[in-house]
């Protein structure tokens, strides 16, 4: 591992994503991508495609392509927005809400438990403080915008 923060952060995120993928597939039979989509929708439902795409950091086309399969699998419902013509609204089914609540709580507990490792105790990591710092760092990077 290089001694660069950019490499360390990238490696950490990739490792966390791989853990989440394995955890969710093994215990809940869903991919991390599906869980992430549902969890993002749960935070703002009912949600239109444009807003959900922005929340996920992907294109509207990417979200639109996922919707039919998630509807067919019984995870979400898609309906026309009566107030906005062609706008499609996405809502979670009770099954999806149960998954987001259960799997989300379990995954959060698994990640949070890592901070109890005695090897980290010497560094004095406070989970709420770290979460706030990472959220602020994300905002700061976003404020810089694309450099191109």
C-alpha positions in Angstrom: 0.0 0.0 0.0 1.4 3.3 -1.0 1.8 6.0 1.6 -0.6 8.3 -0.2 -4.0 9.3 1.2 -5.6 9.0 -2.2 -4.5 5.4 -2.6 -5.4 4.5 1.0 -9.0 6.0 0.6 -9.5 4.3 -2.8 -8.3 0.9 -1.3 -10.5 1.4 1.7 -13.6 2.1 -0.4 -13.0 -0.8 -2.7 -12.5 -3.1 0.3 -15.6 -1.9 2.0 -17.6 -2.3 -1.2 -16.3 -5.9 -1.6 -17.2 -6.7 2.0 -20.7 -5.2 1.5 -21.2 -7.2 -1.7 -20.3 -10.5 -0.1 -22.3 -9.7 3.1 -25.5 -8.7 1.2 -25.3 -11.6 -1.2 -24.6 -14.2 1.5 -27.1 -13.0 4.0 -29.8 -11.3 1.9 -29.4 -12.6 -1.6 -29.0 -9.2 -3.2 -26.1 -7.4 -4.7 -24.6 -4.2 -3.2 -25.8 -2.4 -6.4 -29.4 -3.4 -5.8 -29.2 -2.6 -2.1 -27.6 0.8 -2.8 -30.3 1.7 -5.3 -33.1 0.7 -2.8 -31.4 2.5 0.1 -31.0 5.7 -1.9 -34.6 5.5 -3.0 -35.8 4.9 0.6 -34.1 8.1 1.8 -36.2 10.3 -0.5 -39.2 8.3 -1.7 -41.4 8.8 -3.5 -38.6 9.9 -5.8 -38.4 10.8 -9.5 -35.8 9.3 -11.8 -33.8 12.5 -12.1 -33.5 13.0 -8.3 -32.7 9.4 -7.7 -29.9 9.5 -10.4 -28.5 12.6 -8.6 -28.6 10.8 -5.3 -26.8 7.7 -6.8 -24.3 9.8 -8.7 -25.3 8.2 -12.0 -27.2 9.2 -15.2 -30.9 9.3 -15.6 -30.5 6.7 -18.3 -28.7 4.3 -15.9 -31.6 4.6 -13.4 -34.2 4.3 -16.1 -32.6 1.0 -17.3 -32.7 -0.5 -13.8 -36.3 0.4 -13.0 -38.1 -2.3 -15.1 -36.0 -5.2 -13.6 -36.5 -3.9 -10.1 -40.2 -3.6 -10.7 -40.3 -7.2 -12.1 -38.4 -8.5 -9.1 -40.9 -6.9 -6.7 -38.5 -4.4 -5.2 -40.0 -1.1 -6.4 -43.2 0.3 -7.9 -43.0 2.8 -10.7 -45.9 5.2 -11.4 -46.6 8.3 -13.3 -46.5 11.6 -11.4 -50.0 13.1 -11.7 -48.6 16.6 -11.2 -45.8 16.4 -13.8 -46.7 14.8 -17.0 -44.1 12.2 -18.1 -42.2 12.1 -14.8 -41.9 8.6 -13.2 -42.1 8.2 -9.5 -40.3 5.3 -7.7 -41.5 3.9 -4.4 -40.2 0.8 -2.5 -42.4 -2.2 -1.9 -42.8 -3.4 1.7 -40.3 -6.2 0.9 -37.7 -3.6 -0.2 -38.3 -1.4 2.9 -37.8 -4.5 5.1 -34.6 -5.3 3.3 -33.2 -1.8 3.5 -34.0 -1.6 7.2 -32.7 -5.1 8.1 -29.7 -5.3 5.8 -28.8 -1.6 6.3 -28.8 -2.0 10.1 -26.7 -5.2 9.9 -24.2 -3.7 7.5 -23.9 -0.5 9.6 -23.3 -2.7 12.7 -20.6 -4.7 10.9 -18.8 -1.6 9.8 -19.2 0.1 13.2 -17.9 -2.9 15.0 -14.6 -2.6 13.2 -13.9 0.6 15.1 -13.9 -1.5 18.3 -10.8 -3.3 17.2 -8.1 -2.8 19.8 -5.6 -1.9 17.0 -7.6 1.2 16.4 -8.2 2.1 20.0 -4.7 3.7 20.3 -5.8 6.2 17.6 -8.9 7.3 19.4 -11.3 7.0 16.5 -14.8 8.4 17.3 -17.3 7.0 14.8 -19.8 10.0 14.8 -16.9 12.4 14.5 -15.2 10.4 11.7 -18.6 10.2 9.9 -19.0 13.9 10.1 -15.5 14.6 8.9 -15.9 12.2 5.9 -19.2 13.8 5.0 -17.6 17.3 5.2 -14.7 16.1 3.1 -17.1 14.7 0.5 -18.9 18.1 0.4 -15.5 20.0 0.0 -14.4 17.8 -2.9 -17.9 18.2 -4.5 -17.6 22.0 -4.2 -14.4 21.9 -6.2 -16.4 20.5 -9.1 -14.9 18.9 -12.1 -11.5 20.3 -13.1 -12.0 19.9 -16.9 
